[in-house]
Amino acid sequence: MSIFGTRPEIIRLSRIFPLLDKHFEHIMVNTNQNYTKELSSIFFSELELRKPDYDLKIRTAKYGDEIADVISKSEQVILKENPDLLLILGDTNSGLSAIPAAHHGIQIAHLEAGMRAYDIRMPEEKNRVLIDHLSTVLLPYTHYSRENLMRENIHPSKIYVVGNPIIEVIDHFTPKIEQSKILEQMKLKPNDFFLVTAHRSENVDNLEQLKIIFLSLEKIHKKFKKRIIYPMHPRTFSKLKKQSIPNGVEIILPLGFFDFSKLEKNALCLITDSGTVPEETLYFKKPCVTIRESTERPETIEAGSNILAGLNVDNIFNSVKQITSINPEWSWDSSLGDGKTASKVINILRSKLERRKI
């Protein structure tokens, strides 16, 4: 059984799902936390994925309701289907399905294990630590994450470094990414615009923090005289009534994977609070500035493609100015793996299930 619920999970699992279907009796469970078409259903059609077996329609208006719904509804499915193993990717609230799975003695494999920002203020940090310590198989992307797990006394025999699944997703869909007409539709030229994503609760739920983001974008626009494209998450869009949009910042609806990837490949620089975007920009060899106080992906900083700017107007501006002045010849393989994650995951899961039967 695989349980997932957000755009990044669907994208990163998209080359693993077909192999799960081929080699196992695979039950797909969508918690459906990203309930809008732009953030959920479009990715199933674009990425050629079958319809999930279950759609839990998790309530997301309040934190307590969401967590309770994930635990209660995933437990119902787990008890009904009695899977031998549960596969979870990442650190979103859908991953808290590990709690009822562990309670009922189900093996849990956690893909993207071991990421740590060492910032307990982040909701995702709490989730990822909990999921890791409930899991029986841990599948980190990097040796950096493996070391984090071992420092927390998780035995090395449970840990397998598999690389980042985004590489083979991008490689598989490169022809469709290249076919995207988003540049023509928006009348954009390569390396002549900034691309922004900002949706984290600590950034956009706080109006003062959101104001800092827009002031930073305004200063960047005045300096570079380039368009700033901001595909906006519904979380952020709901806050705009109390926030003025500076000149040069163009708010658009969330994009599908192909259109967004085409923009990533052609942007002058990415400005983001996402964890996954810096991975993608490293692969595309595009400069990235992360507007957060901490990150669970230090490998992108070590690779040289990403600066952690915090949430300060001058720091964000200076980081953008600095990283866009560098020749973007960054190497991604030591940080992102070899692009063969899906087959590794399938082999590891098979070995765990076969050994259980002995």
N, C-alpha and C positions, 0 to 999 in steps of 0.2 A: 504494500500500500504506500502510495505517495500522498502527502498532504501539503498543500501550498495555497497561497492566497493573494499574492501581489504581482505586479508587473515584473520586477526583477527576478522573482522566483520562476515565473512562467518562462521567461526568456532563457535563463541559465539552465533550466531543466529540459529545454525543448529538443535537444539532441539526445538526451538520456531517456525521455519518455518512450520513443519508438523502440529502443533496445529493451527497456523493461517489458513492453508489450510482447516483444519477440521471444524473450528468454524466460519470462515468468508469467504466472497468472497475476496480472497487474491491475490493481484497483486505484483509480485516480480520484482524489477528493479535493475539490476546490472550496476553500472557505469563503471565497468571493468577497474579500475585504475591499478590493478595488472594484466597486460595483458599476462604475460608469463604463460605457462602451470604449471610450478612448484609453482606459487603463486596464481593461480586462478582456472582453470578448474579441476585440480586434486582434489581440495577440494570438489567440487560438487559430483564427482564420489565416493571418499572415504567416504564422510559423507552421502551418499545416498540421495542427494537432487535433486529435479526436476530441469529442465531447467528453468531459469528465463523467465518471460514474455517479458521483455525488456532488451536489452544489449546496453547501451548508447555509448560504445567505446569512453570514454572521452580521449581527448588529454592531455598528461602529460609532454610534452617536456618543456613547459614554464609555470610558475605559473599563469600568467594572462590568458593564453589560457585555462588552466585547470579549473580555477574558473569560467570563462565565460561559458565554455562548461557545467559544472555541473549545473549552474543556468539556462541556456537556454534550455538544453535538458531535464532536470527534469521538468521544467515548461511545456514543450510541452506534456509530458506524464501526468502530473497532470491535465492539462486542458482537455486532451482527456478522461481520466478515471474518473475524478472528485471524488476522494476517500473521504470517511468520515473522515479518520484519516491516518496520515503518521507516520510510526515507523522508527526511526533512532537509530542506536547504535554507540556510541563512538564519536570521535573527528576528523576523517579524513575529507578530502575535500568533500567526497560524502555527508556528513552531512549538507553541505551548501545548499542542496536542501530544507532545512527548510526556506530559504529566499523566494523563490517563493511560497511555500506552505502557509507561514504566510501571504504573500501579498494577496493571493486569499481566505483567511479565512478558510483554512484547519486546523483541529486540528492536533497537533504534539505531539507525545510521544517520549521522549528521554531516551533511556536505556543507562546506564552508566553516568547519569547526576551527576553534582556536583563535579566531580574530579577537583582539582586545584593544580597546582604546584607553583602558584604565581610567575611565570617566563614568562613575556610577550614576551621574545625572542623566545619562542617555538611556531611554527605555530599552533600546536594542542591546545595550551592554548587559543589563539584568537578564534579558532573555537568552543571550548567547551563552552566558555562564551557566545558567540553569539547564539549558538543553544539552550542553556539552557533558555536564556531570550526570545526566540521566541516560546518556547514550552508551551503547555497547560497542559501536563501531564509529570511529571519528575520522572524517575525511577532509583534512585541511588542504587549502590550496598551496601553501608554502611551508618550507621548513621553519620559517619564522613563527608561523602559527603552531606548528608541531612543538616547538620549544616552549611556547606559552602553555600548552596543555601539559607538558611534562613538568613544568614548574608548579602546576597545580596538582601534582601527584596522580595524574592520569597515566596508567601504565603504557609504555611504548607499544606493547603487543596489540593495543586497541587502535593504534594510530597509523594511517596510511596517507602519505602525501600524494595527491592526485592531480594537482594543477587546477587552473581556472577554466571552467566550462565555457566561458564566453568566447574563447578563441575559436573553437570549432563551430560555435553558433555563427559568429561573424564570417568565418571562412565559408561555411556552407551556403550562407545567404548573400555572399558578396555580389553575385550577379543581380539579385533583386534590389540590393542597396544601390548599386550603380544605376539601375533603371529608374530609381526614384526621380520625379520631376519637381521635387520641393524647391530646388534652387531657382528653376525657371518660374515656378508659380509665385514665389516670393520676390523674384527679381533680385536675387542675391548673387554676388560674385565670390569665388573661392578666396579665402583668407582676407575677406573684407567685412566681416561681421563677428560679433561676440555671441556666444550661445550660453544661456543662463538656465540653471535649474535650482530652485530653492523651495523645499516643501517640509522640512523637518519641523516638528512641533516647537522645539526650543527656539527656532528662528522666526516662524511665521505666526505662531499663536501670540507672541509677545509683540505688540505694535511698535515698541521702541526698537526692538531688534529688526523688525521688518523695515522700519524707517531707515536704519543704518544701511541695509542692503540697497534700498533705492537711492540713497544719497551717494553710495559708492558707485553705483551704475551711472548716476548723473555725472559724477566727476570723471569717470572713465570715458563717457561719451564726449564730454567737452575736450578732453585731451586727445583722443584718437580720431574723433569725428567719424565714427563708424556706427552702423546700426547695431542694436542690441536686441537679440531675439530671445524671448522668454516664454517657452511653452509652460503654461501654468497649471499646476496641480489644483484640483478642486478645493483642497485645504487652504491654499493661499488665496484663491479667487474669492473665497467667502469673506476675506479680510479687507478687500480693496475699497469698500465703501468709506473706510476711515483713513485711506492712504492715497495721496496724490501720486500720479505716475509721471516721472520726469520725461522731458523731451528726449527722443532717441530710443526709448525703451518700448518695444513692441510686444504687447501681450497677445499670445495666441493660445488656442486650445491644445491640450496634450496631443502628441503625435504618435503614430505607429512606429514600430521598431525600424523599418526600412527608412522612413523619412527622417527620423531622429538621427539614425546612424549616418545618413548622408550629410546632415548638418554638422555632426561631430567631425566627420572626415574633412570638412571644408571650412570650418570655423578658424578664425585667427587664434582664438583662445576660449576655453571653457571656464565658466565661473559657476561653482556648484556647491551644494551641501550634501550631495549624494555620496554614498560609498562606492557605488558601482561605476559611475561615470569616470572617475579617475583611472579605473582599470581599463576602460574602453579607450580613453584618450591616450594612455600609454601605448596601447597596441597601434592606434592610429598615428602615433608620434605627433600629438597635438599638445600644446601647453595647457595646463590646468591650474586653477587656483581654487582651493577648498575653503569655503567660508564657514568654518567651524572652529571650535576651540581645541578639538582633539580628533584623532582619526584612528580607526582600527585597521587601516591599510597603509602602514608606514613604508611598505615596499615601493609604493608609487613615488614617495618622497625620495627614498634612497636611489631609485632609478633616475631621478632628476627631472621628471616630467610634471611634478605637482608641488605646489607650495601650500603649506597650511597657514592661512592668513589670519585666522581668528575672525572676529566680527568687529572690526574697527575700520572706519572709512579710509584713513591714511594707509593702514597696513594692506588693505585689499587693493587699493590703487597702486601702491608701490610694488606689490607682488605681481600684479598684472604687467606693470611696466618692465619689471625685471625679467620675468619668465618669457615674455614675448621678444626679448632682445637676444635670446639664446638660440643657437642653431639646433633644431629639434632632432638630433640624431641619437635618441635614447634607445637602449636595448630592453626588450620586454621579456625575453624568454626566462631569465633567472627569476623574474617576479611573477610571471603568469603561467609558466609551465610549457609543455610541448604540444598543446593542442590535441591531446588524445585522452582527455579526461573521461569521456563517456564510457569507452570500452574498459578503462581501468575500474571505474565504479561498478560496472556490471560484473566483472571478474571477481572483485572483492566481495560483493554481495552474494554471488554464487558460492564462493568458498565458505562464507559464513553459514549459509543455509545448508549446504551439503554436510559440513562438519557437525551441524546440530543434529542431523539425522543419524550419525554414526553411533 
